[in-house]
Amino acid sequence: MHARMAGRTAIVIGAAQGIGRAIAHRLATEGASVVVADLNAQGAAEVADALPGEATSMGVDVADAEALEALAAFTLARFGRIDILVQNAGIYPESLIAETSPAQWQRVLAVNLTGSFYACRAVLPAMQAQRYGRMVFTSSITGPRVTASGTAAYSASKAGINGFIKTAALEFAGFGITVNAVEPGNIMTEGLTAGRSADFIDAMTRSIPIGRIGTPDDVAGAVAYLASAEAGFVTGTSILIDGGQTLPEGKS
Ligand SMILES: NC(=O)c1ccc[n+]([C@@H]2O[C@H](COP(=O)([O-])OP(=O)(O)OC[C@H]3O[C@@H](n4cnc5c(N)ncnc54)[C@H](O)[C@@H]3O)[C@@H](O)[C@H]2O)c1
């Protein structure tokens, strides 16, 4: 693979496993120096150790504004620039609205949506000073396009990301900074399979016209495009990566 990210520094948040780990690998393989950030500091360190090229890691709770400021400062101290931010950390606990406590609701919004704002805000000064930046956020089909019972907080948080990126894209356009999202469908990760039966996974697979569940690499490829210099005229939008799952008008 050619090194289209050579000389670039990327922060990938939520990269100790699943989609984020694949994104970190993809950006590193394309030549970027990568800071692997995750609530799971040990897992983040293991991912960073396995990356090609220069990589390091930091334990971060994306819902903690000060931790994000520290992450940006750490990255600048180590690599001198921040070209790419990928905010992929997200949680998806299921709970019917009637059974969701305010604290449960707040935590999902704090991680998925407010964390995205904190991450954006922390890297913004460096990107503005460079007059170059690529921000990519992991949204979802759930919220922006479809939904399921038990996902109200998650759906609200991901639809919120789609709104947030549009404003950010507009505000930062004059600085050479683009802001985009990806909307994965069902992607086979540790988080997706946790606590779910084989029957559930089979039913999910049958609902996807392309005939398989997505892989983290399916998402990483799209993120790498949005994070590359060649996507410089793409901003304020999202790429749907769902194997056609949201295409059918009704159940056939
Ligand atoms: N897997 C799917 O089918 C799917 C579909 C649509 C969207 N997504 C989104 O993709 C992203 C990654 O999903 P995944 O399936 O790889 O999840 P996962 O649970 O396998 O991995 C998520 C990673 O984020 C980290 N994380 C969780 N809370 C954090 C916090 N507060 N601060 C920092 N890191 C934190 C976890 O430690 C973990 O390493 C999420 O935003 C999720 O909502 C996933």
The ligand as an ORCA input file, in Angstrom:
! r2SCAN-3c Opt
* xyz 0 1
  N     -19.931     -2.803     15.518
  C     -20.956     -2.286     14.891
  O     -21.779     -3.012     14.320
  C     -21.154     -0.800     14.838
  C     -22.167     -0.286     14.019
  C     -22.355      1.086     13.939
  C     -21.548      1.940     14.655
  N     -20.584      1.430     15.462
  C     -19.757      2.389     16.196
  O     -18.404      2.113     15.927
  C     -17.610      2.465     17.064
  C     -16.760      1.281     17.462
  O     -17.614      0.162     17.646
  P     -17.038     -1.289     17.946
  O     -18.107     -2.244     17.554
  O     -15.683     -1.421     17.394
  O     -17.004     -1.223     19.534
  P     -16.161     -2.020     20.621
  O     -16.989     -2.009     21.856
  O     -15.672     -3.321     20.084
  O     -14.892     -1.039     20.802
  C     -15.081      0.264     21.283
  C     -13.790      0.774     21.877
  O     -14.083      2.074     22.453
  C     -13.529      2.121     23.756
  N     -14.281      3.030     24.602
  C     -15.512      2.836     25.147
  N     -15.847      3.878     25.927
  C     -14.810      4.753     25.876
  C     -14.555      6.007     26.488
  N     -15.431      6.547     27.320
  N     -13.386      6.627     26.203
  C     -12.476      6.068     25.386
  N     -12.650      4.867     24.795
  C     -13.813      4.218     25.033
  C     -13.608      0.696     24.272
  O     -12.712      0.474     25.336
  C     -13.273     -0.091     23.017
  O     -11.881     -0.284     22.877
  C     -18.609      2.921     18.134
  O     -18.697      4.330     18.095
  C     -19.908      2.298     17.698
  O     -21.027      3.004     18.158
  C     -20.365      0.091     15.571
*
